[in-house]
Amino acid sequence: MRFAQIGRTGSSEVRVLHEDDSEGVIKTPGDVLMNMSKLRTGMHRDDVGTWFSAVYEVRRPGNFSIEYNYDDEPSLNFPLVNSQFAVELQRFPRSPEATPEWLREKADAAAAGDE
């Protein structure tokens, strides 16, 4: 599963690899989306903020891994307006050193009224 969120807007994709090596995409259950968002909130620290995206992989017989992206602009399934980047920094403050340039630029554009 890939999950990404900026501000209050997010997207996800769940890919399933079947035993016959065929792949499928399924709709992410609503409670999974809610729990990923809660996890993001719970992992916030004022100095580093929180992660923008995560890749969660489950393998048989129950092994899993998760990778968090704290720095790179996430790829969402749709474009965001700049105001969501400002919301991100309001909800999840970061120190100047931990704020990526792309996030600062888009949040500043929102403050200047550029959508």
MODELLER restraints for C-alpha pairs under 7 A, 6 or more apart:
rsr = mdl.restraints
at = mdl.atoms
rsr.add(forms.Gaussian(group=physical.xy_distance, feature=features.Distance(at['CA:1:A'], at['CA:12:A']), mean=6.95, stdev=0.5))
rsr.add(forms.Gaussian(group=physical.xy_distance, feature=features.Distance(at['CA:1:A'], at['CA:13:A']), mean=5.57, stdev=0.5))
rsr.add(forms.Gaussian(group=physical.xy_distance, feature=features.Distance(at['CA:1:A'], at['CA:14:A']), mean=4.31, stdev=0.5))
rsr.add(forms.Gaussian(group=physical.xy_distance, feature=features.Distance(at['CA:1:A'], at['CA:15:A']), mean=6.32, stdev=0.5))
rsr.add(forms.Gaussian(group=physical.xy_distance, feature=features.Distance(at['CA:1:A'], at['CA:55:A']), mean=5.68, stdev=0.5))
rsr.add(forms.Gaussian(group=physical.xy_distance, feature=features.Distance(at['CA:1:A'], at['CA:56:A']), mean=5.14, stdev=0.5))
rsr.add(forms.Gaussian(group=physical.xy_distance, feature=features.Distance(at['CA:1:A'], at['CA:57:A']), mean=6.33, stdev=0.5))
rsr.add(forms.Gaussian(group=physical.xy_distance, feature=features.Distance(at['CA:2:A'], at['CA:12:A']), mean=5.32, stdev=0.5))
rsr.add(forms.Gaussian(group=physical.xy_distance, feature=features.Distance(at['CA:2:A'], at['CA:13:A']), mean=5.26, stdev=0.5))
rsr.add(forms.Gaussian(group=physical.xy_distance, feature=features.Distance(at['CA:2:A'], at['CA:14:A']), mean=6.52, stdev=0.5))
rsr.add(forms.Gaussian(group=physical.xy_distance, feature=features.Distance(at['CA:2:A'], at['CA:54:A']), mean=5.88, stdev=0.5))
rsr.add(forms.Gaussian(group=physical.xy_distance, feature=features.Distance(at['CA:2:A'], at['CA:55:A']), mean=4.63, stdev=0.5))
rsr.add(forms.Gaussian(group=physical.xy_distance, feature=features.Distance(at['CA:2:A'], at['CA:56:A']), mean=6.51, stdev=0.5))
rsr.add(forms.Gaussian(group=physical.xy_distance, feature=features.Distance(at['CA:3:A'], at['CA:11:A']), mean=5.89, stdev=0.5))
rsr.add(forms.Gaussian(group=physical.xy_distance, feature=features.Distance(at['CA:3:A'], at['CA:12:A']), mean=4.34, stdev=0.5))
rsr.add(forms.Gaussian(group=physical.xy_distance, feature=features.Distance(at['CA:3:A'], at['CA:13:A']), mean=6.74, stdev=0.5))
rsr.add(forms.Gaussian(group=physical.xy_distance, feature=features.Distance(at['CA:3:A'], at['CA:53:A']), mean=5.46, stdev=0.5))
rsr.add(forms.Gaussian(group=physical.xy_distance, feature=features.Distance(at['CA:3:A'], at['CA:54:A']), mean=5.36, stdev=0.5))
rsr.add(forms.Gaussian(group=physical.xy_distance, feature=features.Distance(at['CA:3:A'], at['CA:55:A']), mean=6.52, stdev=0.5))
rsr.add(forms.Gaussian(group=physical.xy_distance, feature=features.Distance(at['CA:4:A'], at['CA:10:A']), mean=5.35, stdev=0.5))
rsr.add(forms.Gaussian(group=physical.xy_distance, feature=features.Distance(at['CA:4:A'], at['CA:11:A']), mean=5.47, stdev=0.5))
rsr.add(forms.Gaussian(group=physical.xy_distance, feature=features.Distance(at['CA:4:A'], at['CA:12:A']), mean=6.34, stdev=0.5))
rsr.add(forms.Gaussian(group=physical.xy_distance, feature=features.Distance(at['CA:4:A'], at['CA:52:A']), mean=5.71, stdev=0.5))
rsr.add(forms.Gaussian(group=physical.xy_distance, feature=features.Distance(at['CA:4:A'], at['CA:53:A']), mean=4.04, stdev=0.5))
rsr.add(forms.Gaussian(group=physical.xy_distance, feature=features.Distance(at['CA:4:A'], at['CA:54:A']), mean=6.48, stdev=0.5))
rsr.add(forms.Gaussian(group=physical.xy_distance, feature=features.Distance(at['CA:4:A'], at['CA:74:A']), mean=6.15, stdev=0.5))
rsr.add(forms.Gaussian(group=physical.xy_distance, feature=features.Distance(at['CA:4:A'], at['CA:76:A']), mean=6.35, stdev=0.5))
rsr.add(forms.Gaussian(group=physical.xy_distance, feature=features.Distance(at['CA:5:A'], at['CA:11:A']), mean=6.50, stdev=0.5))
rsr.add(forms.Gaussian(group=physical.xy_distance, feature=features.Distance(at['CA:5:A'], at['CA:52:A']), mean=5.62, stdev=0.5))
rsr.add(forms.Gaussian(group=physical.xy_distance, feature=features.Distance(at['CA:5:A'], at['CA:53:A']), mean=6.35, stdev=0.5))
rsr.add(forms.Gaussian(group=physical.xy_distance, feature=features.Distance(at['CA:6:A'], at['CA:52:A']), mean=6.44, stdev=0.5))
rsr.add(forms.Gaussian(group=physical.xy_distance, feature=features.Distance(at['CA:6:A'], at['CA:84:A']), mean=6.26, stdev=0.5))
rsr.add(forms.Gaussian(group=physical.xy_distance, feature=features.Distance(at['CA:6:A'], at['CA:85:A']), mean=6.28, stdev=0.5))
rsr.add(forms.Gaussian(group=physical.xy_distance, feature=features.Distance(at['CA:6:A'], at['CA:88:A']), mean=5.68, stdev=0.5))
rsr.add(forms.Gaussian(group=physical.xy_distance, feature=features.Distance(at['CA:7:A'], at['CA:84:A']), mean=4.94, stdev=0.5))
rsr.add(forms.Gaussian(group=physical.xy_distance, feature=features.Distance(at['CA:7:A'], at['CA:85:A']), mean=6.05, stdev=0.5))
rsr.add(forms.Gaussian(group=physical.xy_distance, feature=features.Distance(at['CA:7:A'], at['CA:87:A']), mean=4.85, stdev=0.5))
rsr.add(forms.Gaussian(group=physical.xy_distance, feature=features.Distance(at['CA:7:A'], at['CA:88:A']), mean=3.88, stdev=0.5))
rsr.add(forms.Gaussian(group=physical.xy_distance, feature=features.Distance(at['CA:8:A'], at['CA:84:A']), mean=6.98, stdev=0.5))
rsr.add(forms.Gaussian(group=physical.xy_distance, feature=features.Distance(at['CA:10:A'], at['CA:76:A']), mean=6.96, stdev=0.5))
rsr.add(forms.Gaussian(group=physical.xy_distance, feature=features.Distance(at['CA:11:A'], at['CA:76:A']), mean=5.72, stdev=0.5))
rsr.add(forms.Gaussian(group=physical.xy_distance, feature=features.Distance(at['CA:11:A'], at['CA:77:A']), mean=6.13, stdev=0.5))
rsr.add(forms.Gaussian(group=physical.xy_distance, feature=features.Distance(at['CA:12:A'], at['CA:28:A']), mean=6.82, stdev=0.5))
rsr.add(forms.Gaussian(group=physical.xy_distance, feature=features.Distance(at['CA:13:A'], at['CA:28:A']), mean=6.60, stdev=0.5))
rsr.add(forms.Gaussian(group=physical.xy_distance, feature=features.Distance(at['CA:14:A'], at['CA:25:A']), mean=5.64, stdev=0.5))
rsr.add(forms.Gaussian(group=physical.xy_distance, feature=features.Distance(at['CA:14:A'], at['CA:26:A']), mean=5.60, stdev=0.5))
rsr.add(forms.Gaussian(group=physical.xy_distance, feature=features.Distance(at['CA:14:A'], at['CA:27:A']), mean=6.71, stdev=0.5))
rsr.add(forms.Gaussian(group=physical.xy_distance, feature=features.Distance(at['CA:14:A'], at['CA:28:A']), mean=6.11, stdev=0.5))
rsr.add(forms.Gaussian(group=physical.xy_distance, feature=features.Distance(at['CA:15:A'], at['CA:23:A']), mean=6.83, stdev=0.5))
rsr.add(forms.Gaussian(group=physical.xy_distance, feature=features.Distance(at['CA:15:A'], at['CA:24:A']), mean=5.64, stdev=0.5))
rsr.add(forms.Gaussian(group=physical.xy_distance, feature=features.Distance(at['CA:15:A'], at['CA:25:A']), mean=4.51, stdev=0.5))
rsr.add(forms.Gaussian(group=physical.xy_distance, feature=features.Distance(at['CA:15:A'], at['CA:26:A']), mean=6.45, stdev=0.5))
rsr.add(forms.Gaussian(group=physical.xy_distance, feature=features.Distance(at['CA:16:A'], at['CA:23:A']), mean=5.54, stdev=0.5))
rsr.add(forms.Gaussian(group=physical.xy_distance, feature=features.Distance(at['CA:16:A'], at['CA:24:A']), mean=5.13, stdev=0.5))
rsr.add(forms.Gaussian(group=physical.xy_distance, feature=features.Distance(at['CA:16:A'], at['CA:25:A']), mean=6.09, stdev=0.5))
rsr.add(forms.Gaussian(group=physical.xy_distance, feature=features.Distance(at['CA:17:A'], at['CA:23:A']), mean=4.60, stdev=0.5))
rsr.add(forms.Gaussian(group=physical.xy_distance, feature=features.Distance(at['CA:17:A'], at['CA:24:A']), mean=6.61, stdev=0.5))
rsr.add(forms.Gaussian(group=physical.xy_distance, feature=features.Distance(at['CA:40:A'], at['CA:50:A']), mean=6.21, stdev=0.5))
rsr.add(forms.Gaussian(group=physical.xy_distance, feature=features.Distance(at['CA:40:A'], at['CA:51:A']), mean=6.51, stdev=0.5))
rsr.add(forms.Gaussian(group=physical.xy_distance, feature=features.Distance(at['CA:43:A'], at['CA:50:A']), mean=6.01, stdev=0.5))
rsr.add(forms.Gaussian(group=physical.xy_distance, feature=features.Distance(at['CA:44:A'], at['CA:50:A']), mean=4.44, stdev=0.5))
rsr.add(forms.Gaussian(group=physical.xy_distance, feature=features.Distance(at['CA:44:A'], at['CA:92:A']), mean=6.51, stdev=0.5))
rsr.add(forms.Gaussian(group=physical.xy_distance, feature=features.Distance(at['CA:46:A'], at['CA:93:A']), mean=5.56, stdev=0.5))
rsr.add(forms.Gaussian(group=physical.xy_distance, feature=features.Distance(at['CA:46:A'], at['CA:94:A']), mean=5.35, stdev=0.5))
rsr.add(forms.Gaussian(group=physical.xy_distance, feature=features.Distance(at['CA:46:A'], at['CA:95:A']), mean=6.91, stdev=0.5))
rsr.add(forms.Gaussian(group=physical.xy_distance, feature=features.Distance(at['CA:47:A'], at['CA:94:A']), mean=5.11, stdev=0.5))
rsr.add(forms.Gaussian(group=physical.xy_distance, feature=features.Distance(at['CA:47:A'], at['CA:95:A']), mean=4.91, stdev=0.5))
rsr.add(forms.Gaussian(group=physical.xy_distance, feature=features.Distance(at['CA:47:A'], at['CA:98:A']), mean=6.97, stdev=0.5))
rsr.add(forms.Gaussian(group=physical.xy_distance, feature=features.Distance(at['CA:48:A'], at['CA:94:A']), mean=5.11, stdev=0.5))
rsr.add(forms.Gaussian(group=physical.xy_distance, feature=features.Distance(at['CA:48:A'], at['CA:95:A']), mean=6.34, stdev=0.5))
rsr.add(forms.Gaussian(group=physical.xy_distance, feature=features.Distance(at['CA:48:A'], at['CA:98:A']), mean=5.32, stdev=0.5))
rsr.add(forms.Gaussian(group=physical.xy_distance, feature=features.Distance(at['CA:49:A'], at['CA:92:A']), mean=5.25, stdev=0.5))
rsr.add(forms.Gaussian(group=physical.xy_distance, feature=features.Distance(at['CA:49:A'], at['CA:93:A']), mean=5.57, stdev=0.5))
rsr.add(forms.Gaussian(group=physical.xy_distance, feature=features.Distance(at['CA:49:A'], at['CA:94:A']), mean=4.63, stdev=0.5))
rsr.add(forms.Gaussian(group=physical.xy_distance, feature=features.Distance(at['CA:50:A'], at['CA:70:A']), mean=6.29, stdev=0.5))
rsr.add(forms.Gaussian(group=physical.xy_distance, feature=features.Distance(at['CA:50:A'], at['CA:92:A']), mean=6.58, stdev=0.5))
rsr.add(forms.Gaussian(group=physical.xy_distance, feature=features.Distance(at['CA:51:A'], at['CA:68:A']), mean=5.93, stdev=0.5))
rsr.add(forms.Gaussian(group=physical.xy_distance, feature=features.Distance(at['CA:51:A'], at['CA:69:A']), mean=5.26, stdev=0.5))
rsr.add(forms.Gaussian(group=physical.xy_distance, feature=features.Distance(at['CA:51:A'], at['CA:70:A']), mean=4.18, stdev=0.5))
rsr.add(forms.Gaussian(group=physical.xy_distance, feature=features.Distance(at['CA:52:A'], at['CA:69:A']), mean=5.68, stdev=0.5))
rsr.add(forms.Gaussian(group=physical.xy_distance, feature=features.Distance(at['CA:52:A'], at['CA:70:A']), mean=5.71, stdev=0.5))
rsr.add(forms.Gaussian(group=physical.xy_distance, feature=features.Distance(at['CA:52:A'], at['CA:74:A']), mean=6.13, stdev=0.5))
rsr.add(forms.Gaussian(group=physical.xy_distance, feature=features.Distance(at['CA:53:A'], at['CA:68:A']), mean=5.98, stdev=0.5))
rsr.add(forms.Gaussian(group=physical.xy_distance, feature=features.Distance(at['CA:53:A'], at['CA:69:A']), mean=5.22, stdev=0.5))
rsr.add(forms.Gaussian(group=physical.xy_distance, feature=features.Distance(at['CA:53:A'], at['CA:74:A']), mean=5.96, stdev=0.5))
rsr.add(forms.Gaussian(group=physical.xy_distance, feature=features.Distance(at['CA:54:A'], at['CA:66:A']), mean=6.73, stdev=0.5))
rsr.add(forms.Gaussian(group=physical.xy_distance, feature=features.Distance(at['CA:54:A'], at['CA:67:A']), mean=5.45, stdev=0.5))
rsr.add(forms.Gaussian(group=physical.xy_distance, feature=features.Distance(at['CA:54:A'], at['CA:68:A']), mean=4.51, stdev=0.5))
rsr.add(forms.Gaussian(group=physical.xy_distance, feature=features.Distance(at['CA:54:A'], at['CA:69:A']), mean=6.09, stdev=0.5))
rsr.add(forms.Gaussian(group=physical.xy_distance, feature=features.Distance(at['CA:55:A'], at['CA:66:A']), mean=5.52, stdev=0.5))
rsr.add(forms.Gaussian(group=physical.xy_distance, feature=features.Distance(at['CA:55:A'], at['CA:67:A']), mean=5.30, stdev=0.5))
rsr.add(forms.Gaussian(group=physical.xy_distance, feature=features.Distance(at['CA:55:A'], at['CA:68:A']), mean=6.80, stdev=0.5))
rsr.add(forms.Gaussian(group=physical.xy_distance, feature=features.Distance(at['CA:56:A'], at['CA:65:A']), mean=5.89, stdev=0.5))
rsr.add(forms.Gaussian(group=physical.xy_distance, feature=features.Distance(at['CA:56:A'], at['CA:66:A']), mean=4.38, stdev=0.5))
rsr.add(forms.Gaussian(group=physical.xy_distance, feature=features.Distance(at['CA:56:A'], at['CA:67:A']), mean=6.68, stdev=0.5))
rsr.add(forms.Gaussian(group=physical.xy_distance, feature=features.Distance(at['CA:57:A'], at['CA:64:A']), mean=5.42, stdev=0.5))
rsr.add(forms.Gaussian(group=physical.xy_distance, feature=features.Distance(at['CA:57:A'], at['CA:65:A']), mean=5.32, stdev=0.5))
rsr.add(forms.Gaussian(group=physical.xy_distance, feature=features.Distance(at['CA:57:A'], at['CA:66:A']), mean=6.28, stdev=0.5))
rsr.add(forms.Gaussian(group=physical.xy_distance, feature=features.Distance(at['CA:58:A'], at['CA:64:A']), mean=4.25, stdev=0.5))
rsr.add(forms.Gaussian(group=physical.xy_distance, feature=features.Distance(at['CA:58:A'], at['CA:65:A']), mean=6.66, stdev=0.5))
rsr.add(forms.Gaussian(group=physical.xy_distance, feature=features.Distance(at['CA:71:A'], at['CA:100:A']), mean=6.06, stdev=0.5))
rsr.add(forms.Gaussian(group=physical.xy_distance, feature=features.Distance(at['CA:81:A'], at['CA:115:A']), mean=5.49, stdev=0.5))
rsr.add(forms.Gaussian(group=physical.xy_distance, feature=features.Distance(at['CA:82:A'], at['CA:106:A']), mean=5.45, stdev=0.5))
rsr.add(forms.Gaussian(group=physical.xy_distance, feature=features.Distance(at['CA:82:A'], at['CA:107:A']), mean=6.18, stdev=0.5))
rsr.add(forms.Gaussian(group=physical.xy_distance, feature=features.Distance(at['CA:82:A'], at['CA:109:A']), mean=6.58, stdev=0.5))
rsr.add(forms.Gaussian(group=physical.xy_distance, feature=features.Distance(at['CA:82:A'], at['CA:110:A']), mean=5.05, stdev=0.5))
rsr.add(forms.Gaussian(group=physical.xy_distance, feature=features.Distance(at['CA:82:A'], at['CA:115:A']), mean=5.18, stdev=0.5))
rsr.add(forms.Gaussian(group=physical.xy_distance, feature=features.Distance(at['CA:83:A'], at['CA:107:A']), mean=6.73, stdev=0.5))
rsr.add(forms.Gaussian(group=physical.xy_distance, feature=features.Distance(at['CA:83:A'], at['CA:110:A']), mean=5.02, stdev=0.5))
rsr.add(forms.Gaussian(group=physical.xy_distance, feature=features.Distance(at['CA:83:A'], at['CA:115:A']), mean=6.85, stdev=0.5))
rsr.add(forms.Gaussian(group=physical.xy_distance, feature=features.Distance(at['CA:85:A'], at['CA:103:A']), mean=6.43, stdev=0.5))
rsr.add(forms.Gaussian(group=physical.xy_distance, feature=features.Distance(at['CA:85:A'], at['CA:106:A']), mean=6.07, stdev=0.5))
rsr.add(forms.Gaussian(group=physical.xy_distance, feature=features.Distance(at['CA:85:A'], at['CA:107:A']), mean=5.01, stdev=0.5))
rsr.add(forms.Gaussian(group=physical.xy_distance, feature=features.Distance(at['CA:86:A'], at['CA:107:A']), mean=4.34, stdev=0.5))
rsr.add(forms.Gaussian(group=physical.xy_distance, feature=features.Distance(at['CA:86:A'], at['CA:110:A']), mean=6.44, stdev=0.5))
